[in-house]
Amino acid sequence: MKSSLIALSAAAVVALVITGVKDRGALLGKFGIGRSNLQTDRPMQPGTLDSQPIDVQAVADRLQEAAPVLKAQAPQPQQAAAPAAQPQPAWEGRSAQQLPAPQPAAQPKVDESALRYFASRGDKVRLQAEISRLQALYPDWVPPADPLAVPQGGDKQLETMWQLYAEGRYAELRKAITDRRTVDASWQPPADLIDRLDVAEARARLVNASDLKQYTTVIEIGAATPSLLTCSDIDVLWRLAEAFVHTGREARSIDAYSYILKNCTNPQERVASVQKASALLPYQAMQRLLALEQPAVSGAREFDSIRDELARRFVAEGNADPKLDVAADYVSRVARLAQNQGLASDALLLGWYQLRRENAPEAEKWFRAARAKQDSASASQGLALALVARKAPQEAEDVMYRWRSDTKDATDTYLAAAANLMALQPPADISEDVLGRMAKETIAHKYVPAAQQFGWYARSLNQPHTAARWFETALRWKPDDEPSAYGLAITHEQLNNRKGVAEVQRIWAGRSQRIASLDDASQSPPSVEAPLQAPAPQGVARAAVRAQPADGGGATERPGPVVRTEKSATQTVIEQGGTRQPRGCSTTADANLLSPDAALSRGWCLMDLNRPMEAVAAFERALKGSARQTREDAAYGQSLAYLRAGLSNNAAVAATRAPQSRERAAELQVSILADRALAAYGAKRYRETLIYLDQRAQLKRETIDLMVLRGYCYLNLEMYGDAERIFNAAAATGSKDANRGLADLKQATRPETSG
């Protein structure tokens, strides 16, 4: 919570704040206390933190009422009776020498023990705060002519107590008070000391609760201790504002920051407040706060020093929400920064911002600029999506191929570009090398839209046998993919395979009219659309390809070069077509229309068909049921579905959505850690892989394949001794992979020979 611009003084803990100092000008003139020492210290309105918005303006409007209220609340035993009102004499016509000397006002009895202590320590800041506080409580009290000359009192024990307070040793102070009262029952600690101690302890509890993210407690303490909520302790106001955000009370957070900007005068603290608010509050809320900006001494605006930072943040927020209308001034400011400073990150911000608003040409310009400065997966992905949007998927595939394995998002974008490349009409002239690498990635990731497009592309090149195998492959991965089924049916018809046509028609009876009749003369591929669901630059969203049913067009087939794929890889996934679906999930259905129990059953059915993402939706519906067992099974099933889809983080979240038995929880944790280990190894993060393997090994004995994975981590980290030990242990079980690891280890450690 500490500001990057200012470190709060320890004086903020004890200079508790004034709620309406009367006749501040006299204090300024008498003791030379500047305005920088006496900010507007009006506390936030008590009792409204949790039930209604803080009316900051009402607090300001009641400033003049504060002094009499406080006077009425002053301790009665310490207050002298006010002198009787005197009739007003007629001064007109008299000279200055004839005016009677003013009568000294009766001095109230004021507890000056704190004043004596701070004076004896030479602490001017706390002394000034104490003088202001006493004048607020006792308007008729006149401070000593020379505050620093106030003699030290004779009560040494009390002076020690004040020292404990000043040093923040509150527990020791409480004990000292208790001990003295035990010895001397007639002694009473000064009320001021007790009040200060109560507030200081409340502040310590509030800060501790904030550090522990116990935000409800922060709000409760703030509401019970309104004297904390002042400009003198800006850190407390920041913590309170943050607590409001994290408890879903954004309006209260805006009130807290607005109070600071309307009442507090320290320039560094005001700027820091805006910085903190911008990290917590959304764009529209920030515009309300920025409207409270004050002119700087130089004539510029006071937040100009962080204007660039704010512009970048707002544009990034616009990347996450395409409906957010970010002011053109912020967008143009980031554009100037990108041009003048040449940072790839600024160009990326603008690229994603424009892409989210379907302005592909402008997005393409900025993504190209970002890649020119620093080629990255994010810049390449954005450029690829912009190229797909303007019907240039061939370049998009080439741009993304280098980054295809960088992240899951990058892989999805590459496959989307590949599918769109093969969906071009007329068909593009694609080289054998490009076809081969697209086929390899399609098979590796079982990407249905690309497999389907391979089928249509093969048909366009008059290769019906190859087309049939690709359509069958797509249906193996997603049995309810109607365009692939239709493509397979018309391809069987082209090959005069009447049995194959009849089988497809039987499976799809009642679900597809065009498959049933096959009277649609068009045999052109369906269009493929790559929706530009572009992400914010901090995290790239997945680019999906959505296949649409063919709707005619009569594209003319033409002969061409053979579509070449890696035959061995293709044969591993192309099986006999027409996989039948179990009853209960044979058609695509909206899980939200089902009862929770029916949705649960459908989820398990979809898992049997290896359609995990559809199963996720079904389990999500089942999680809304009221039966405990249904919810538990749904959370377990959804976690397994995410694991099968390779989304281990999602699986971990799903597992917590309903209580699980100890056995299930352990099973899920073991699977999640193994999945994360494999993902980390695939990304060449070998040390991270070892961490996940170690965590998994604490829950369950390591399997041979994971032992081999551990061995290769050591090998890649050049920890050859550990690698040899692991490979030998695994090889003793007869593992061929372990023996291969030993061979790789020997190759890696073989000394180089000359000649």
RATAVEN-V352546 format. One record per helix or strand of 3 or more residues. SS is the DSSP state (H for helix, E for strand). FROM is the first residue (numbers start at 1). TO is the last residue. If there is no record, write none. Layout:
{{SS & FROM & TO} {SS & FROM & TO}}
//
This chain:
{{H & 11 & 14} {H & 24 & 31} {H & 56 & 61} {H & 63 & 73} {H & 76 & 78} {H & 113 & 121} {H & 124 & 137} {H & 147 & 149} {H & 156 & 166} {H & 170 & 183} {H & 191 & 211} {H & 215 & 224} {H & 226 & 228} {H & 231 & 246} {H & 250 & 263} {H & 267 & 278} {H & 283 & 290} {H & 304 & 320} {H & 328 & 341} {H & 344 & 356} {H & 360 & 373} {H & 377 & 389} {H & 393 & 401} {H & 408 & 422} {H & 432 & 445} {H & 448 & 460} {H & 464 & 477} {H & 482 & 494} {H & 498 & 507} {H & 513 & 517} {E & 528 & 530} {E & 545 & 547} {H & 567 & 573} {H & 591 & 593} {H & 596 & 608} {H & 612 & 622} {H & 628 & 644} {H & 648 & 655} {H & 662 & 682} {H & 686 & 697} {H & 704 & 716} {H & 720 & 731} {H & 736 & 749}}
//
